[in-house]
């Protein structure tokens, strides 16, 4: 049972990690800007929805050098992404992307520890903060695209 809870927590953390890695992208210059990312291109091809935004957050972690700190263990995006996708498929219940991040990407399920992202420069950031910032960047990119099309 404890291993099951740890797995669920890791999945939540993975979702947060993916988003968090790319939130710091502009400052750290490791993933491309939102509009230039594969995650954004995939997002634009899907029907716009809150679920699609969460998938975007997960996809933003691909190829980054971040690590997720979850209950004392570090996880790479290669490990976290498949778990995050599975967790999303099981537990998504029509929440907004912001609600999802706040519910599942703030603290660990088993011990309630903060979920943190270790950035390539060695600094740590709360996953929730990074993910919410990335959602704001996504909205900004969408708004700019809409203005360009008018």
N, C-alpha and C positions, 0 to 999 in steps of 0.2 A: 504494500500500500504506500509506503514511504517513497519507493522508487517511482510509482505511478504519479504521485503528487509532484515529485521532483521533475518528472518528464513534462507534466502540464505546466509547471512553472517555467521550465526552460523554453517551452514553446511560446509562452507569453513574452518572455524576455527576448526571444529571437525576433519577434515582431517589432518590439521596441528597438532592438539593436539595429535592425535594418534601416529603420527610419532614422535613427540617431546618427548613424555613420554619415549619412548623406546630408543631414542638416548642417553639419559643420563643414560641408564640402567647400563652400565659397572661401571661408577663412583659411582652410588648410590646403586647398587646391589639390585634392586627390580625386574625387569623382567630378565628372563634368557638371556644369550648371544644370539646373532642372530641365530646361528646354532641350539641352543637348544630350540628355541621358536616354539610354535604352528604355529605362523605366517610364519616362514621360511619353516616349513614342508609343509604347505599349498601352499606356493609359489613354492616350488620344484615340486609339483604335477600338477601345472597348466602349460600351454604353456608359455614359457618365452616371456614377452611383457612389454611395458611401463605401460599398464593398470594393469597388474599383480603386478608390483612394487608398484603402488599406493594402490592397495588392501592390499598388504603386510604392507604398512605403517599404514593403518587403523587398520588392525588386530593386530599390535604390541601394541596397546593401551589396548587391552582387559586385564582386571584383574589388571591394574596398579592403583596407588593411586594419579595420577596427576589430576589437574583441569585446564581447559582452561578458560582463562580470555578473554572474547569477549564483547567489548563495555560495560564494567563495570559489567558484569554478569559472574559468575563462572559456568562451566558445567563439569560434570563427564563424564568419558568414556562411561558409560552406556547410557547416554543421547546422547552423541556426535556421537558414532559409527553408529547408524541407520541413523542419519541425514547425516553423511558424505557419507555413501553408497548411499543414495538417491541422494544427490547432484552430486556424481560421475556419477551415471546412467543417469542423466539429462544433465549434462554439459561437459562430457568428449568428446573431439574432436581430438583424436589421438595425443595429446601433449606428450612430454616425461615426465617422472615423475618429473624431475627437473623443467621443464617449468610449470607443474601443481602446484608444491609447490610454485614457485615464483609468479604465477598468483593469486592463491586462498588462500594461507596460510601465507601471509605476513601482510595484514591489513584488517580491517573489511570493508564490502561492503557498509554499510550505512554511517559511519562517518570517515572511513579511519584510525581508531586507530590501533596501532600495536596489533597483536594477540600474546598473551603471554601464556606460560605454567607455572603453579605453580607446582613445583616438591615436592615430599614428605618431603624434608627437609625445605620447606618454601621459597626457592629461586625461582626467576622467570627467564625464558629464552625466547627469541623470538622463536615462533613456527617454523618459516622458518629455523632458524639456526639448531634447533634440527632435523627437518625433513631432511634437506640436509645432516647432519652428519649421520643420520640413513641410507640414501641412499648409502653413501660412505661405511658404515659398511656392508650393503647388498652386494655391489659389491666386497668388500674384501672377504667376506664369499664365494661368487660364484667363485672367482678366486682361492681361496684355495681348494675348492671342485674340480675344474677343474684340478689343479696340482696334486691332490691326485689320480685322475682317470687316469693319464697318466702313 
